[in-house]
Amino acid sequence: MRDLKKIHERAIKIIELAEKEKWSEEELLTTIDLLHLQNQNNLFLTVNDEKKYE
């Protein structure tokens, strides 16, 4: 759950920066896509207290 919280906090910071710097919608979506790809291999599902990697 900590990993998911870190990803969420990073996403919020990116959105705040995008608003401050007046990024275009395309720039913001590209950045979010890259963040998703970066974290895709780090996300996991916990089943019966056992980590199951997606």
PDB file with one MODEL, atoms N, CA, C and O in Angstrom:
MODEL        1
ATOM      1  N   MET A   1       0.827  -1.188   0.000  1.00  0.00           N
ATOM      2  CA  MET A   1       0.000   0.000   0.000  1.00  0.00           C
ATOM      3  C   MET A   1       0.873   1.254   0.000  1.00  0.00           C
ATOM      4  O   MET A   1       0.486   2.286  -0.548  1.00  0.00           O
ATOM      5  N   ARG A   2       2.048   1.160   0.615  1.00  0.00           N
ATOM      6  CA  ARG A   2       2.961   2.313   0.628  1.00  0.00           C
ATOM      7  C   ARG A   2       3.366   2.715  -0.781  1.00  0.00           C
ATOM      8  O   ARG A   2       3.436   3.901  -1.102  1.00  0.00           O
ATOM      9  N   ASP A   3       3.632   1.714  -1.621  1.00  0.00           N
ATOM     10  CA  ASP A   3       4.034   2.006  -2.999  1.00  0.00           C
ATOM     11  C   ASP A   3       2.940   2.773  -3.728  1.00  0.00           C
ATOM     12  O   ASP A   3       3.217   3.733  -4.447  1.00  0.00           O
ATOM     13  N   LEU A   4       1.705   2.348  -3.542  1.00  0.00           N
ATOM     14  CA  LEU A   4       0.581   3.019  -4.185  1.00  0.00           C
ATOM     15  C   LEU A   4       0.443   4.448  -3.672  1.00  0.00           C
ATOM     16  O   LEU A   4       0.147   5.361  -4.442  1.00  0.00           O
ATOM     17  N   LYS A   5       0.656   4.639  -2.384  1.00  0.00           N
ATOM     18  CA  LYS A   5       0.579   5.983  -1.802  1.00  0.00           C
ATOM     19  C   LYS A   5       1.680   6.876  -2.381  1.00  0.00           C
ATOM     20  O   LYS A   5       1.432   8.045  -2.675  1.00  0.00           O
ATOM     21  N   LYS A   6       2.892   6.339  -2.547  1.00  0.00           N
ATOM     22  CA  LYS A   6       3.994   7.109  -3.136  1.00  0.00           C
ATOM     23  C   LYS A   6       3.675   7.505  -4.572  1.00  0.00           C
ATOM     24  O   LYS A   6       3.943   8.634  -4.984  1.00  0.00           O
ATOM     25  N   ILE A   7       3.106   6.580  -5.326  1.00  0.00           N
ATOM     26  CA  ILE A   7       2.736   6.864  -6.712  1.00  0.00           C
ATOM     27  C   ILE A   7       1.684   7.961  -6.752  1.00  0.00           C
ATOM     28  O   ILE A   7       1.759   8.873  -7.575  1.00  0.00           O
ATOM     29  N   HIS A   8       0.709   7.870  -5.864  1.00  0.00           N
ATOM     30  CA  HIS A   8      -0.351   8.878  -5.799  1.00  0.00           C
ATOM     31  C   HIS A   8       0.235  10.250  -5.454  1.00  0.00           C
ATOM     32  O   HIS A   8      -0.120  11.250  -6.078  1.00  0.00           O
ATOM     33  N   GLU A   9       1.121  10.298  -4.473  1.00  0.00           N
ATOM     34  CA  GLU A   9       1.746  11.568  -4.080  1.00  0.00           C
ATOM     35  C   GLU A   9       2.553  12.154  -5.233  1.00  0.00           C
ATOM     36  O   GLU A   9       2.530  13.366  -5.451  1.00  0.00           O
ATOM     37  N   ARG A  10       3.261  11.312  -5.968  1.00  0.00           N
ATOM     38  CA  ARG A  10       4.042  11.774  -7.114  1.00  0.00           C
ATOM     39  C   ARG A  10       3.117  12.327  -8.199  1.00  0.00           C
ATOM     40  O   ARG A  10       3.416  13.352  -8.812  1.00  0.00           O
ATOM     41  N   ALA A  11       2.010  11.655  -8.429  1.00  0.00           N
ATOM     42  CA  ALA A  11       1.051  12.119  -9.440  1.00  0.00           C
ATOM     43  C   ALA A  11       0.480  13.483  -9.063  1.00  0.00           C
ATOM     44  O   ALA A  11       0.327  14.348  -9.926  1.00  0.00           O
ATOM     45  N   ILE A  12       0.163  13.684  -7.785  1.00  0.00           N
ATOM     46  CA  ILE A  12      -0.353  14.976  -7.317  1.00  0.00           C
ATOM     47  C   ILE A  12       0.689  16.067  -7.555  1.00  0.00           C
ATOM     48  O   ILE A  12       0.346  17.158  -8.010  1.00  0.00           O
ATOM     49  N   LYS A  13       1.950  15.787  -7.253  1.00  0.00           N
ATOM     50  CA  LYS A  13       3.017  16.770  -7.474  1.00  0.00           C
ATOM     51  C   LYS A  13       3.149  17.116  -8.952  1.00  0.00           C
ATOM     52  O   LYS A  13       3.366  18.276  -9.304  1.00  0.00           O
ATOM     53  N   ILE A  14       3.020  16.124  -9.806  1.00  0.00           N
ATOM     54  CA  ILE A  14       3.103  16.366 -11.249  1.00  0.00           C
ATOM     55  C   ILE A  14       1.956  17.261 -11.701  1.00  0.00           C
ATOM     56  O   ILE A  14       2.163  18.189 -12.483  1.00  0.00           O
ATOM     57  N   ILE A  15       0.754  16.989 -11.216  1.00  0.00           N
ATOM     58  CA  ILE A  15      -0.402  17.811 -11.587  1.00  0.00           C
ATOM     59  C   ILE A  15      -0.220  19.241 -11.098  1.00  0.00           C
ATOM     60  O   ILE A  15      -0.525  20.189 -11.822  1.00  0.00           O
ATOM     61  N   GLU A  16       0.278  19.404  -9.867  1.00  0.00           N
ATOM     62  CA  GLU A  16       0.522  20.752  -9.338  1.00  0.00           C
ATOM     63  C   GLU A  16       1.561  21.486 -10.185  1.00  0.00           C
ATOM     64  O   GLU A  16       1.392  22.668 -10.483  1.00  0.00           O
ATOM     65  N   LEU A  17       2.625  20.798 -10.570  1.00  0.00           N
ATOM     66  CA  LEU A  17       3.646  21.408 -11.417  1.00  0.00           C
ATOM     67  C   LEU A  17       3.067  21.782 -12.780  1.00  0.00           C
ATOM     68  O   LEU A  17       3.355  22.852 -13.315  1.00  0.00           O
ATOM     69  N   ALA A  18       2.257  20.897 -13.329  1.00  0.00           N
ATOM     70  CA  ALA A  18       1.640  21.159 -14.634  1.00  0.00           C
ATOM     71  C   ALA A  18       0.764  22.408 -14.582  1.00  0.00           C
ATOM     72  O   ALA A  18       0.766  23.211 -15.515  1.00  0.00           O
ATOM     73  N   GLU A  19       0.020  22.569 -13.496  1.00  0.00           N
ATOM     74  CA  GLU A  19      -0.821  23.759 -13.347  1.00  0.00           C
ATOM     75  C   GLU A  19       0.035  25.009 -13.206  1.00  0.00           C
ATOM     76  O   GLU A  19      -0.255  26.040 -13.813  1.00  0.00           O
ATOM     77  N   LYS A  20       1.083  24.916 -12.406  1.00  0.00           N
ATOM     78  CA  LYS A  20       1.965  26.065 -12.169  1.00  0.00           C
ATOM     79  C   LYS A  20       2.675  26.490 -13.453  1.00  0.00           C
ATOM     80  O   LYS A  20       2.775  27.681 -13.750  1.00  0.00           O
ATOM     81  N   GLU A  21       3.165  25.516 -14.206  1.00  0.00           N
ATOM     82  CA  GLU A  21       3.931  25.793 -15.420  1.00  0.00           C
ATOM     83  C   GLU A  21       3.049  25.922 -16.663  1.00  0.00           C
ATOM     84  O   GLU A  21       3.543  26.170 -17.763  1.00  0.00           O
ATOM     85  N   LYS A  22       1.743  25.752 -16.475  1.00  0.00           N
ATOM     86  CA  LYS A  22       0.771  25.859 -17.576  1.00  0.00           C
ATOM     87  C   LYS A  22       1.096  24.906 -18.731  1.00  0.00           C
ATOM     88  O   LYS A  22       1.178  25.302 -19.894  1.00  0.00           O
ATOM     89  N   TRP A  23       1.278  23.626 -18.359  1.00  0.00           N
ATOM     90  CA  TRP A  23       1.520  22.608 -19.367  1.00  0.00           C
ATOM     91  C   TRP A  23       0.284  22.451 -20.241  1.00  0.00           C
ATOM     92  O   TRP A  23      -0.837  22.724 -19.811  1.00  0.00           O
ATOM     93  N   SER A  24       0.504  22.012 -21.460  1.00  0.00           N
ATOM     94  CA  SER A  24      -0.625  21.681 -22.329  1.00  0.00           C
ATOM     95  C   SER A  24      -1.208  20.344 -21.857  1.00  0.00           C
ATOM     96  O   SER A  24      -0.568  19.594 -21.120  1.00  0.00           O
ATOM     97  N   GLU A  25      -2.419  20.073 -22.295  1.00  0.00           N
ATOM     98  CA  GLU A  25      -3.050  18.807 -21.938  1.00  0.00           C
ATOM     99  C   GLU A  25      -2.212  17.636 -22.457  1.00  0.00           C
ATOM    100  O   GLU A  25      -2.084  16.609 -21.790  1.00  0.00           O
ATOM    101  N   GLU A  26      -1.649  17.800 -23.642  1.00  0.00           N
ATOM    102  CA  GLU A  26      -0.818  16.746 -24.230  1.00  0.00           C
ATOM    103  C   GLU A  26       0.420  16.473 -23.374  1.00  0.00           C
ATOM    104  O   GLU A  26       0.784  15.317 -23.160  1.00  0.00           O
ATOM    105  N   GLU A  27       1.067  17.530 -22.885  1.00  0.00           N
ATOM    106  CA  GLU A  27       2.256  17.355 -22.034  1.00  0.00           C
ATOM    107  C   GLU A  27       1.898  16.632 -20.741  1.00  0.00           C
ATOM    108  O   GLU A  27       2.632  15.753 -20.290  1.00  0.00           O
ATOM    109  N   LEU A  28       0.770  17.005 -20.150  1.00  0.00           N
ATOM    110  CA  LEU A  28       0.348  16.367 -18.905  1.00  0.00           C
ATOM    111  C   LEU A  28       0.020  14.895 -19.135  1.00  0.00           C
ATOM    112  O   LEU A  28       0.448  14.037 -18.364  1.00  0.00           O
ATOM    113  N   LEU A  29      -0.728  14.602 -20.179  1.00  0.00           N
ATOM    114  CA  LEU A  29      -1.089  13.208 -20.460  1.00  0.00           C
ATOM    115  C   LEU A  29       0.134  12.356 -20.779  1.00  0.00           C
ATOM    116  O   LEU A  29       0.208  11.198 -20.366  1.00  0.00           O
ATOM    117  N   THR A  30       1.083  12.913 -21.503  1.00  0.00           N
ATOM    118  CA  THR A  30       2.318  12.189 -21.814  1.00  0.00           C
ATOM    119  C   THR A  30       3.089  11.874 -20.538  1.00  0.00           C
ATOM    120  O   THR A  30       3.604  10.768 -20.374  1.00  0.00           O
ATOM    121  N   THR A  31       3.167  12.845 -19.642  1.00  0.00           N
ATOM    122  CA  THR A  31       3.872  12.644 -18.377  1.00  0.00           C
ATOM    123  C   THR A  31       3.180  11.587 -17.529  1.00  0.00           C
ATOM    124  O   THR A  31       3.839  10.739 -16.927  1.00  0.00           O
ATOM    125  N   ILE A  32       1.856  11.636 -17.479  1.00  0.00           N
ATOM    126  CA  ILE A  32       1.104  10.638 -16.715  1.00  0.00           C
ATOM    127  C   ILE A  32       1.305   9.253 -17.326  1.00  0.00           C
ATOM    128  O   ILE A  32       1.472   8.275 -16.598  1.00  0.00           O
ATOM    129  N   ASP A  33       1.292   9.162 -18.651  1.00  0.00           N
ATOM    130  CA  ASP A  33       1.540   7.875 -19.316  1.00  0.00           C
ATOM    131  C   ASP A  33       2.918   7.327 -18.959  1.00  0.00           C
ATOM    132  O   ASP A  33       3.067   6.136 -18.687  1.00  0.00           O
ATOM    133  N   LEU A  34       3.920   8.195 -18.959  1.00  0.00           N
ATOM    134  CA  LEU A  34       5.278   7.763 -18.614  1.00  0.00           C
ATOM    135  C   LEU A  34       5.363   7.313 -17.160  1.00  0.00           C
ATOM    136  O   LEU A  34       6.035   6.329 -16.853  1.00  0.00           O
ATOM    137  N   LEU A  35       4.688   8.025 -16.269  1.00  0.00           N
ATOM    138  CA  LEU A  35       4.658   7.624 -14.861  1.00  0.00           C
ATOM    139  C   LEU A  35       4.012   6.251 -14.724  1.00  0.00           C
ATOM    140  O   LEU A  35       4.496   5.401 -13.976  1.00  0.00           O
ATOM    141  N   HIS A  36       2.928   6.041 -15.442  1.00  0.00           N
ATOM    142  CA  HIS A  36       2.245   4.748 -15.405  1.00  0.00           C
ATOM    143  C   HIS A  36       3.168   3.629 -15.888  1.00  0.00           C
ATOM    144  O   HIS A  36       3.257   2.576 -15.255  1.00  0.00           O
ATOM    145  N   LEU A  37       3.846   3.856 -16.998  1.00  0.00           N
ATOM    146  CA  LEU A  37       4.762   2.839 -17.527  1.00  0.00           C
ATOM    147  C   LEU A  37       5.911   2.569 -16.567  1.00  0.00           C
ATOM    148  O   LEU A  37       6.340   1.427 -16.400  1.00  0.00           O
ATOM    149  N   GLN A  38       6.406   3.634 -15.935  1.00  0.00           N
ATOM    150  CA  GLN A  38       7.513   3.487 -14.994  1.00  0.00           C
ATOM    151  C   GLN A  38       7.098   2.628 -13.808  1.00  0.00           C
ATOM    152  O   GLN A  38       7.896   1.839 -13.303  1.00  0.00           O
ATOM    153  N   ASN A  39       5.865   2.775 -13.364  1.00  0.00           N
ATOM    154  CA  ASN A  39       5.407   2.088 -12.162  1.00  0.00           C
ATOM    155  C   ASN A  39       4.662   0.794 -12.447  1.00  0.00           C
ATOM    156  O   ASN A  39       4.315   0.062 -11.520  1.00  0.00           O
ATOM    157  N   GLN A  40       4.416   0.507 -13.707  1.00  0.00           N
ATOM    158  CA  GLN A  40       3.636  -0.665 -14.076  1.00  0.00           C
ATOM    159  C   GLN A  40       4.225  -1.946 -13.493  1.00  0.00           C
ATOM    160  O   GLN A  40       3.474  -2.807 -13.034  1.00  0.00           O
ATOM    161  N   ASN A  41       5.513  -2.090 -13.499  1.00  0.00           N
ATOM    162  CA  ASN A  41       6.147  -3.309 -12.993  1.00  0.00           C
ATOM    163  C   ASN A  41       6.280  -3.309 -11.482  1.00  0.00           C
ATOM    164  O   ASN A  41       6.645  -4.326 -10.893  1.00  0.00           O
ATOM    165  N   ASN A  42       5.986  -2.174 -10.842  1.00  0.00           N
ATOM    166  CA  ASN A  42       6.129  -2.085  -9.397  1.00  0.00           C
ATOM    167  C   ASN A  42       4.818  -2.297  -8.658  1.00  0.00           C
ATOM    168  O   ASN A  42       4.816  -2.452  -7.437  1.00  0.00           O
ATOM    169  N   LEU A  43       3.704  -2.305  -9.381  1.00  0.00           N
ATOM    170  CA  LEU A  43       2.414  -2.476  -8.736  1.00  0.00           C
ATOM    171  C   LEU A  43       2.180  -3.953  -8.446  1.00  0.00           C
ATOM    172  O   LEU A  43       2.592  -4.821  -9.214  1.00  0.00           O
ATOM    173  N   PHE A  44       1.523  -4.221  -7.344  1.00  0.00           N
ATOM    174  CA  PHE A  44       1.236  -5.600  -6.997  1.00  0.00           C
ATOM    175  C   PHE A  44      -0.121  -5.688  -6.321  1.00  0.00           C
ATOM    176  O   PHE A  44      -0.679  -4.691  -5.864  1.00  0.00           O
ATOM    177  N   LEU A  45      -0.617  -6.865  -6.273  1.00  0.00           N
ATOM    178  CA  LEU A  45      -1.890  -7.149  -5.656  1.00  0.00           C
ATOM    179  C   LEU A  45      -1.601  -8.037  -4.455  1.00  0.00           C
ATOM    180  O   LEU A  45      -0.812  -8.977  -4.556  1.00  0.00           O
ATOM    181  N   THR A  46      -2.222  -7.754  -3.333  1.00  0.00           N
ATOM    182  CA  THR A  46      -2.029  -8.590  -2.157  1.00  0.00           C
ATOM    183  C   THR A  46      -3.253  -9.488  -1.992  1.00  0.00           C
ATOM    184  O   THR A  46      -4.383  -9.009  -1.891  1.00  0.00           O
ATOM    185  N   VAL A  47      -3.008 -10.793  -1.967  1.00  0.00           N
ATOM    186  CA  VAL A  47      -4.075 -11.766  -1.789  1.00  0.00           C
ATOM    187  C   VAL A  47      -3.680 -12.648  -0.623  1.00  0.00           C
ATOM    188  O   VAL A  47      -2.627 -13.285  -0.647  1.00  0.00           O
ATOM    189  N   ASN A  48      -4.526 -12.687   0.403  1.00  0.00           N
ATOM    190  CA  ASN A  48      -4.245 -13.480   1.603  1.00  0.00           C
ATOM    191  C   ASN A  48      -2.858 -13.174   2.155  1.00  0.00           C
ATOM    192  O   ASN A  48      -2.080 -14.080   2.453  1.00  0.00           O
ATOM    193  N   ASP A  49      -2.563 -11.893   2.285  1.00  0.00           N
ATOM    194  CA  ASP A  49      -1.284 -11.408   2.814  1.00  0.00           C
ATOM    195  C   ASP A  49      -0.079 -11.848   1.984  1.00  0.00           C
ATOM    196  O   ASP A  49       1.046 -11.848   2.483  1.00  0.00           O
ATOM    197  N   GLU A  50      -0.299 -12.214   0.751  1.00  0.00           N
ATOM    198  CA  GLU A  50       0.781 -12.637  -0.132  1.00  0.00           C
ATOM    199  C   GLU A  50       0.803 -11.713  -1.344  1.00  0.00           C
ATOM    200  O   GLU A  50      -0.227 -11.499  -1.983  1.00  0.00           O
ATOM    201  N   LYS A  51       1.970 -11.168  -1.659  1.00  0.00           N
ATOM    202  CA  LYS A  51       2.072 -10.253  -2.792  1.00  0.00           C
ATOM    203  C   LYS A  51       2.006 -11.027  -4.099  1.00  0.00           C
ATOM    204  O   LYS A  51       2.739 -11.993  -4.308  1.00  0.00           O
ATOM    205  N   LYS A  52       1.121 -10.586  -4.963  1.00  0.00           N
ATOM    206  CA  LYS A  52       0.966 -11.172  -6.294  1.00  0.00           C
ATOM    207  C   LYS A  52       1.294 -10.081  -7.291  1.00  0.00           C
ATOM    208  O   LYS A  52       0.559  -9.100  -7.408  1.00  0.00           O
ATOM    209  N   TYR A  53       2.380 -10.241  -8.003  1.00  0.00           N
ATOM    210  CA  TYR A  53       2.794  -9.224  -8.963  1.00  0.00           C
ATOM    211  C   TYR A  53       1.984  -9.350 -10.237  1.00  0.00           C
ATOM    212  O   TYR A  53       1.688 -10.451 -10.702  1.00  0.00           O
ATOM    213  N   GLU A  54       1.631  -8.197 -10.793  1.00  0.00           N
ATOM    214  CA  GLU A  54       0.853  -8.176 -12.031  1.00  0.00           C
ATOM    215  C   GLU A  54       1.780  -8.109 -13.211  1.00  0.00           C
ATOM    216  O   GLU A  54       1.324  -8.082 -14.354  1.00  0.00           O
TER     217      GLU A  54
ENDMDL
END
